[in-house]
Amino acid sequence: MITYKFARILRIIFLIAIINACSSKEEYSTPEAVIEANAKYMNEEKFDKVMNTIYKDSPSYSASEIMIKQIFERYDLNYKIVSMKVLEEKDSDAKIEFTQITKKIKGPDFKNNRSTGIHTLKKDGDSWKIYSTEMTNVQFLN
C-alpha cells in the first residue's frame, strides 16, 4: 500500500517532469536543421515552436511574431523547402541559400509561389537560429 507521503512525492516528481518536458526548447545543431524545423512548424501552425527557430535578438523578431500570427489566423499554407546550400558557415554565423515552395491550402486570395532567398543564421548557445532573411527571387506559380 502506498503511503500518503510517498504518493505526494510521486506527484511532485511527475509534475516536475511534465514542466521540464513542456518548457524544454529544441536545439538545432546544424543550420539546415533549423530551416527544416521552421518550415515544419509553419506547416503545423505551432507558433511557439516557429518562434523558437528565430533568434530572439533579431531586429525582425517582433515583426515576425505579428506576421506569423496573422498568417496562422488567415491561411492554411503548405511550405516545402526544395533546396538548401550552405554559402558560408563560421563558428557562430552562417548563410544558407534556400528555395521554398509555398502553396495555399485554404484562406483568402494568395499567390502560390517558388521563392529563393538567403537566411542569415546565428548561434544561440549551441543552437542555430534564423537571424534574418533576404528574399532574392519570387516566382508565382499557376
N, C-alpha and C positions, 0 to 999 in steps of 0.2 A: 504494500500500500504506500502511495506517495504521500509524504507529509506536506502540510500546507506551506512550510518554509521552502522545501525543495521545489514544489510546483511554482512558487513565486519566483525563485531564482531561474528556473527554466523559462518562464515567461519573459523575464528581463533579458536573458541571453537571446531568446528568439526575437524580441523587439529590436535589440541592438543589431542583430544580423540583418533584419529587414531594413533598418535605417541605413546601414552601411551599403547594402546592395542597391538601394534606391538612390543613394547620394553619390555613388561612385561614377566617375566620369571615364568614358572610354578614352584610351590613348591611341594615337596613330603614329606608328613607328617609321612609316615612310610617307613621303609627300603624296604618292599615288593613293595610299590608303585613306587619307583624309578627303581627297577629292571624290573617291568612290563612295565613302560614307556620306558625304554631303548630298550627293545625288540620291542615294538610297533613302536617306531620311526625308529629303524633299518629296520623293515618291510616296513615302509612308505618312507624310504630313506630321512628323514628330518634331514639333517646334523646338523643344529644349535640346534634343539631340542635334538638330541642324545648327543651333546656336553654339553648341559645344565644338563644332568644326571651325568656328570663326574665332580669330584672335581677338580677345577682349579689348585690347588697347588699339585696335584698328580704328582709324578715323571714320570708317563707314559702319562701325558696329551698330550704332543706334538706328541709322537709316536702314540697315539690313533687317533689324528686328521689326520695324514698321512694315517694310516691303513684304517680308515673308508672311507676317500675319495677314496682310491684305490679300496676298496670293492664295493662302490657305482658305480664307473666307469666301473668295470669289470663284476659284477654279479648282478643278481636279486635273493636274497636269502629269505627264509622264516625262521623266528626264532620263536620257541614256547617254552615258559617256561612250563615244565610239573610238576615241583615240587620246592618248596622252604621250607627251615626250618631255623628258627632263632636259631643260635648256641649261640649267645651272643649279648646282647644289653645293653649298658650303656648310660649315658647322651648324649654323642656326638660320640660314636663309636658303630659299630655293625658288626657282621659277619653272613652272610647268606649262607648256602649251597644251591646250586641250581642244577637242571638238566634241560638241554635245548636240544631240537632237532633242528638242522639246516639242511635245505634241499635246494638244488639248484632249482630255477625256470628256470633261463637261464644264460648262460655265459660259459666260458671255463671249462675245467676239474675241478671237485670239488667232494670231497667225502662227501656225506650226513653223518651226524654223530649225535650221542647222547653223549653230554658232561656233565660232572659233575665238579663242582668247588666251590670255596668259594669266594664270594665277600666281601671285607672289605669296609665298608661304614663309612663316616664321615659326621657330620652335617656342613652345610654351612648356617649360620644363623639358620632359623627354618626348613630348607630343608635338607633331606638326599641326599647324592651324592655318587657315586661309586668312591672309592679311589684307589682300586687295585683289581685284580682278579687272583686267583691261580687255574689253571686247575688241577684237581686231576685224571680225567679219561676221555678218549675219545674212544668211540666205533664206528667204521664205520658201516654204515647200507648198505643194499643191494641197 
